[in-house]
Amino acid sequence: MFLRFFKSSRPLIIIIFLSFLFFLDTSKFFFISDDFYYLSFTNYSSIILPSHLPQHYIPLFLSLLLTVKKIFGLNPSIFHLLTISVHLLNSILVFMLAKNFFKGNLPLLSAAVFTFFFPSYETVYWITGLSLSLMLMFSLLSMLVFIYWLKTKKIYHLFLVNLLTFASILSHEYGLMTAVVFFLYLKIFKKNAKLNDYFSLLLAPLLITCFLTFGKLIARTALTAQNINPYSFTATFIKTFTYLILPFPFLLDKVDKILIITIFILLFFIIYKKISGQKLRLFLLLWLLADLLMISLTSLPQARYYYFLAVPAIFLLLSILSSISDKLLIFYCLLVIFQGLVFLSEQKVYWSKTSLITKNVLNSLSQYYKNLPDDKNLYLVNFPDSLNGPPWNAYLFRNGLGSALELFNGLDPQKLVFVTTSHNPLLRYDPILTEGQLIKLEGNGNRIVYFNQVFP
């Protein structure tokens, strides 16, 4: 079976091999930002309790990190190789799923575009992003088994579908959308589906989601990652849809909001016209819109969320282009892949610098702890949130620095106090203190450390 797959998929194997070489140097990166918090868990019981998690309940992801840490220690290369491996496995799964929808070269083109799609940097370069790539991996596996179950109707295939969906949800709550995709598939392609089919596929994911939501309410933790209002919802929906269908960030980043809205309307109109009488395209559009609604209702635009939205977007876009012209399809795919490589290469430079800065700052701060009185604090002034700023942040000290000092140096993170002397888009959003206030704090025995002191 494996040999047959290899022979029929040699171009895919070549793409996977070349992409592995492209991403391999990221295995030299250090841990970054939120990574330190997620690596700070020391036992599985603390992972299971939702009260420890301020936003996302992701026990499967955290358990995987803890298992790797117990086996290999805090070796960042192992963790980064894991993120690369999961991404490449997802590329193969995208290819396999596409073969259920398309014939000819579309499955291969879908996998190639996905592999080098521009937002994948947050799930490959950043260990924290592994939560979303794991979620997508289990979701794609669940969809593949689901399609097979529709043919066999075997109970153990149904059990496997639910198990994989469960794993997707426990990697990240957005895995719930897998069940929504099942519902859409049955409604569009299986008009004769029985109520029992819906019940057996949707009940378990819904119960799990309700249980997790109830647990968060009991623990008084946030249900969403961001505070969402009508403006942020609309902005996230329009921007995300536009960037997914027209994935050229170098171009769109320079476009003003009015033009983005105009492009969004034009794209939506063209797609709407192209789905008429096409069940597959209708399914792909509804799949994309369902995921997009979930993201817009719970978060703001972020590359790692674009990652799993990319699958229906790529399928839909390539399906439409193939109906227009094969030459246009090939040209567009090559263009998306080329600019994806350029964008990912640029991000690789940013994240490499972020990694180096983080490692050096950790070493420097440990020296400032020496001879610090027990009742005094270490004030960190003007520490950057990211290296390059929005919208495609290469994170620096947004989160996790305290966990890093405790994890690697055994130092008390409670002694860290982040402040800033002025607001700046590149800096953390910390309380503002004047120079006079900082001098007074230093006179009282506290230590004041400016970012340019630890990393000139």
Residue pairs with C-beta under 8 A, 6 or more apart in sequence:
6 13
9 95
11 108
12 91
12 92
12 95
12 108
12 111
15 91
15 108
15 111
15 112
15 115
16 88
16 91
16 92
16 115
19 88
19 91
19 115
19 116
20 84
20 88
22 116
22 341
22 344
23 84
23 87
23 88
23 124
24 84
25 348
26 80
26 83
26 84
26 124
26 125
26 348
26 351
26 352
27 76
27 77
27 80
27 81
27 84
28 77
28 80
28 352
28 355
29 76
29 80
29 125
29 351
29 352
29 355
30 76
30 355
30 356
30 358
30 359
31 39
31 74
31 76
31 79
31 127
31 355
31 358
31 404
32 126
32 127
32 128
32 351
32 354
32 355
32 358
32 395
32 396
33 126
33 128
33 358
33 395
33 396
33 397
33 398
33 399
33 400
34 128
34 395
34 398
34 399
34 400
35 79
35 126
35 127
35 128
35 400
36 399
36 400
36 401
36 403
36 404
36 407
37 399
37 400
37 403
38 61
38 62
38 65
38 127
38 128
39 65
39 69
39 74
39 127
39 403
39 407
40 403
40 406
40 407
41 47
41 52
41 62
41 65
41 66
42 66
43 66
44 63
44 66
46 52
47 59
47 62
47 63
47 66
48 59
49 219
50 57
50 212
50 215
50 216
50 219
50 221
51 219
51 220
51 221
53 221
54 221
54 222
55 221
55 222
55 224
55 225
56 131
56 172
56 173
56 225
57 170
57 173
57 212
57 215
57 216
58 131
58 170
58 171
58 172
58 173
59 170
60 134
60 167
60 170
60 171
61 130
61 131
61 134
61 170
61 171
61 172
64 82
64 130
64 134
65 79
65 127
65 130
68 78
68 79
68 82
72 78
74 407
74 408
76 127
79 127
79 130
80 125
80 127
82 127
82 130
83 123
83 124
83 125
83 126
83 127
83 129
83 130
83 133
84 124
86 123
86 130
86 133
86 134
86 137
87 115
87 120
87 123
87 124
87 133
88 115
89 137
90 114
90 133
90 136
90 137
90 140
91 111
91 114
91 115
92 111
93 137
93 140
93 141
93 144
94 110
94 111
94 114
94 140
94 311
94 314
95 107
95 108
95 110
95 111
96 107
96 140
96 144
97 140
97 143
97 144
97 311
98 106
98 107
98 110
98 111
98 315
99 107
100 144
100 147
101 280
101 284
101 315
101 319
102 110
102 315
102 318
102 319
102 322
104 322
106 318
106 319
106 322
109 318
109 329
109 330
109 333
110 314
110 315
110 318
112 333
112 337
113 314
113 318
113 333
113 336
113 337
113 340
114 120
114 310
114 311
114 314
116 336
116 337
116 340
116 341
116 344
117 247
117 306
117 307
117 310
117 314
117 336
117 340
118 247
118 249
118 303
118 339
118 340
118 343
118 344
119 243
119 303
119 304
119 306
119 307
119 310
120 303
120 307
120 310
120 344
121 303
121 343
121 344
121 347
121 348
121 351
121 392
122 129
122 132
122 302
122 303
122 304
122 307
123 129
123 130
123 132
123 133
123 303
123 304
123 307
124 133
125 347
125 348
125 351
126 304
126 351
126 395
128 304
129 304
129 307
131 171
131 172
131 304
132 171
132 172
132 174
132 304
132 305
132 307
132 308
133 307
134 171
134 172
135 168
135 169
135 171
135 172
135 174
135 175
135 308
136 168
136 307
136 308
136 311
137 171
138 164
138 165
138 167
138 168
138 171
138 175
138 178
139 164
139 165
139 168
139 175
139 177
139 178
139 181
139 308
140 311
141 164
142 161
142 164
142 165
142 168
142 178
143 178
143 181
143 182
145 157
145 160
145 161
145 164
146 161
146 182
146 185
146 201
148 157
149 157
149 158
149 160
149 161
150 190
158 200
158 201
161 182
161 201
162 200
162 201
162 204
162 205
165 175
165 178
165 179
165 204
165 205
166 204
166 205
166 208
167 175
168 175
168 178
169 175
169 176
169 178
169 205
169 208
169 209
169 212
173 209
173 212
174 291
174 294
174 295
174 305
174 308
176 205
176 206
176 208
176 209
176 294
177 290
177 291
177 294
178 205
179 201
179 202
179 205
179 206
180 287
180 290
181 287
181 290
182 201
182 202
183 198
183 201
183 202
184 283
184 286
184 287
184 290
185 283
186 193
186 197
186 198
186 201
187 193
188 279
188 282
188 283
188 286
189 279
189 283
190 197
213 223
216 222
216 223
217 223
224 297
224 298
224 299
225 298
225 299
225 300
226 232
226 298
226 299
226 300
228 296
228 297
228 298
228 299
232 300
233 296
233 297
234 296
235 301
236 295
236 296
236 299
236 300
236 301
237 292
237 293
237 296
238 260
238 261
238 264
239 260
239 301
240 292
240 295
240 296
240 301
240 305
240 306
240 309
241 264
241 267
241 268
241 288
241 292
242 252
242 260
242 263
242 264
242 267
243 249
243 252
243 301
243 306
244 288
244 306
244 309
244 310
244 313
245 267
245 271
245 313
245 316
245 317
246 252
246 263
246 267
247 336
247 339
247 340
248 336
248 339
249 339
249 343
249 392
250 339
250 342
250 343
252 260
252 263
253 391
255 263
270 320
271 281
271 285
271 316
271 320
274 281
274 320
274 323
275 281
275 282
275 285
278 319
280 319
281 316
281 319
281 320
284 312
284 315
284 316
284 319
285 312
285 316
287 312
288 309
288 312
288 313
288 316
291 308
291 309
291 312
292 309
295 305
295 309
299 305
301 391
303 392
317 332
318 329
318 333
321 328
321 329
321 332
322 329
347 392
347 394
350 387
350 388
350 394
351 394
353 387
353 394
354 386
354 387
354 394
354 395
354 396
357 387
357 396
357 455
358 396
358 397
358 404
360 454
360 455
361 397
361 401
361 451
361 454
361 455
362 401
362 404
362 405
362 408
362 409
364 453
364 454
364 455
365 378
365 380
365 401
365 405
365 449
365 454
366 405
366 409
366 411
368 378
368 447
368 449
368 454
369 378
369 405
369 409
369 411
369 415
372 378
372 415
372 447
373 445
375 445
376 415
376 444
376 445
376 446
376 447
377 415
377 416
377 417
377 446
377 447
378 415
378 416
378 417
378 446
378 447
378 449
379 417
379 418
379 419
379 433
379 438
379 441
379 446
379 447
379 448
379 449
380 401
380 416
380 417
380 418
380 419
380 449
380 451
381 419
381 420
381 421
381 433
381 438
381 448
381 449
381 450
381 451
382 420
382 421
382 424
382 427
382 450
382 451
382 452
383 396
383 397
383 401
383 418
383 420
383 427
383 428
383 430
383 451
384 396
384 397
384 426
384 427
384 428
384 451
385 393
385 395
385 396
385 397
385 398
385 426
385 427
385 428
385 429
386 393
386 394
386 395
386 396
386 398
386 426
387 393
387 394
387 395
387 396
387 426
388 394
388 426
389 425
389 426
390 425
397 418
397 428
398 428
401 413
401 416
402 413
402 414
402 416
403 413
405 411
405 413
405 416
406 412
406 413
418 428
418 430
418 431
419 430
419 431
419 432
419 433
419 438
420 427
420 428
420 429
420 430
420 431
420 432
420 433
421 432
421 433
421 434
421 435
421 438
422 432
423 429
423 432
433 441
438 448
441 448
442 448
